[in-house]
Amino acid sequence: MAIQTNKTLAIGNTLFGGKNGTVTGQRYNFSETEQPVGIWIDGSTIYQKTYTGTTPSSGSGFTQLATLPSGFDKLIDIEMFANNSTYGQFVANYASSDLLVKTQNDKIYVTVGTYFKSKEYWLTIRYTKTQSEQ
C-alpha cells in the first residue's frame, strides 16, 4: 500500500499521519473533558467528549443521561457501550432495542431494557460547535 503525504489514516484506535513522507502514530485520548480531535468536511473543528456512569435502574421510554456541551451544533458520531457481566459489552443502537441512545435539544437520552438496567456505561460523542462557540 502506498502512503500519501499530508493525509491521516486510522487503523484501530491509532491515527497515522504524515508530512513529506514521515509517518507518526497517535492514540486516541478519551476524556470527560471536551477536546478538539479533528476537522469536519465543512472546515469546522470536531470535538470529542466521553461520559461514564450507570444506566437508569427503571423506567420506560427515554431517560435523560447527560447534557450536551455548550455550543453543540452537529452530532458527527456517537458510541455507547454498556457492560453486562452475563451477556458482555453491547454497543448502543446495534445489538438490539434493549439499549438505545439519542440526542434531542441539548440532552442525551437512553432507553434500556431488562439486560442493561443499572449497568456501567461509557459514551463518547464527536460533534461540531456553533461558530460563536469555536
Secondary structure, DSSP 8 states (H G I E B T S, - for coil): ----TT-EEEETTEEEE-STT--EEEE----SS-EEEEE-TTS-EEEEEEEEEE--SS-SS-EEEEE--TTEEEEEEEEEEEEETTTEEEETTTS-TTEEEEEETTEEEEEE-GGGTT-EEEEEEEEEE-GGG-
